[in-house]
Amino acid sequence: MDIADVTARDPVGPVLVDHAVTRAGLFPAGWSAGEPPGKAARAHEILSAIISHQAVPSTLQMVADTFVSLCPSKGVAIFVLSGPRFQIEAEAGLPRRPSGGLLPVPVAPLATALAASPLREFAAADFISLGQILNSGVTLSLALPLASGSGEPRGAFTVFDRQQCALDETARETIQSLCDLARLAIEHGQLYEQVVRGWQVDWLTGLPNRPMLAERLRRGMVTAQHQGELLAVCSIGLDHFQQVNDGLGHELGDAFLKMISERLNLSIRERDTLARQGGDEFLIVLRDLKNASDAVHICDRLLHDVRQPFLLEGHSLTINASIGFGIFPGHGDTAELLLRHADTALQAAKRAGGSRAKMYSSALGQKSQRAAEMAGALLDALAQSQFRMVYQPVFTTEGEIVAFEALLRWHHPAWGPVSPPEFIPTAEKSGLIVPIGDWVIDEVCRQGLEWNAAHLCPIKMFANVSGVQLERPDFSAKIASALDRSGLAPDRLELEITESWVISDLRGAAGKLQQLRNLGIGVALDDFGTGYAAFDYLQELPLDTLKIDRSFVQRLDRPDANPSTVRAMTILGRQLGLTTVAEGVESEEQVRRLGEIGCDLMQGFLLGRPLEPEATRELLRSHKRPAPLLHVAAKRALPVASTECLIG
């Protein structure tokens, strides 16, 4: 998928706009929807521009033009706060001003006007270009702040007259309505840009993330093919970083990762691309290589530079790294294959003791003995009933259990517990995920009916499904049969899908999901935020729920936590009429912040760990009266693991 898709401005359907206008309360006060074709039509156009993520200056210009069309004797300038000062983003009805340097602001009259307005806390010099406007022969008749929902200044709406005259009530109502639209445009645009940037760039290091690197890799492959040169993809893992992180603590551990990323960036050439994959792993695309030995020399230099001591707040720290790399075109002709082969080589370097670089080869592509036996073991697991389900509760902010997420577990007789991340890829590749998934759906429906029959309040069951299952033409029919066999009401079942499957075929995904929705079941987008940063596709999908990935939730209790990304996700979900669920809640501070943000539902180890069916039944029996989530969290607080596996 091209990075350009992230900010694609597809036309917003009238249904979505009408939903925003009528149900989200976005229609300006006093502007009746029954007023064709004037105010209401203009407000509808502006709201369409906002919801379709049109550029903020363009939308504000629509607001300014609308004002002058409704109040032709006035002029208007809309300022947006940029750093410490206000800059003009849109204007209409004002005299033409001479180009060149900025004229001095006439402080006395402007200070008087500002003092009499809600913008009294700002100085005249804070408004860039305002001096030029006032020197053009107009007077400032009204200045209103454009503030966020929390009261923070975002901009200013300023009205001008050639001759000082009072504003009548109709003009004031018009101005207030347009101020509401301008404020909404600014805040929505800023939130959108924050989230888009947050998903293209790693939050900690400021480096590109994996999706952005993959796009640059694709472009580099095209260039390399045309020029007859080689290209390398390197996967870098820090050796034993978890031990260092545990000793330093997460705050210093993050600072250490930033220092490592900065050193890696200095060690590569200007034409190369460094990205953070996540955790303690980085990716590098090496361009313009004449032969494979060039990549070997660069990797050796990287290993040397990383192992040099770091000085962090009085600590002298050393760490080693391992590197796996593959060469285009010899080791793969797609970005995904090259990245996968680089990771295979990295794992081989780590198994060999670390602190070394390994190039991919077909020999490294051979699976370990356990991995080679995995498909057969999965067949035995199905035949011998080695799989079981556990269930993690999902809470409202008032502490009421409204759902459970069903999670698949496997205990091998010789290997012991086998984690889903280890066996699910083999199950998908071999096709065994289909019979395994059929068993999961049957078990979830059976268990759901049993609990719903015994429990006073209806309980919804979330179940993860694989893209391999969804691609089968008989999948929806299988779901319908499972519901019929169990007797579970369709609205008690909700299937979780992944962003990666959706992005691979948006139109096809929408059609398949609609078939499921036609059965009456719900559809949830799982781990939202970990895939490609394309918001527009959400409008195309028949969804009910957004499940915010735990990686975003975990950042909420950091000392420098910025909740803007989670807030933007929640606002986005609300605008589209979707329920939001925060995954991986592990601290009371996260609960508090999520409550302030307005997230609908929460789940995580702090609130409730995955339980065996009998323990789940007992929880439902004892869970009679809802309690505020902070109270629930305080009662259930336990030491939690650093990771929470929610793969079903």
Order of alpha helices (4+ residues) and beta strands (2+ residues): alpha-alpha-alpha-beta-beta-alpha-alpha-beta-beta-alpha-alpha-beta-alpha-alpha-beta-beta-alpha-beta-beta-beta-alpha-beta-alpha-alpha-beta-beta-beta-alpha-alpha-beta-alpha-alpha-beta-alpha-alpha-beta-alpha-beta-alpha-alpha-beta-alpha-beta-alpha-alpha
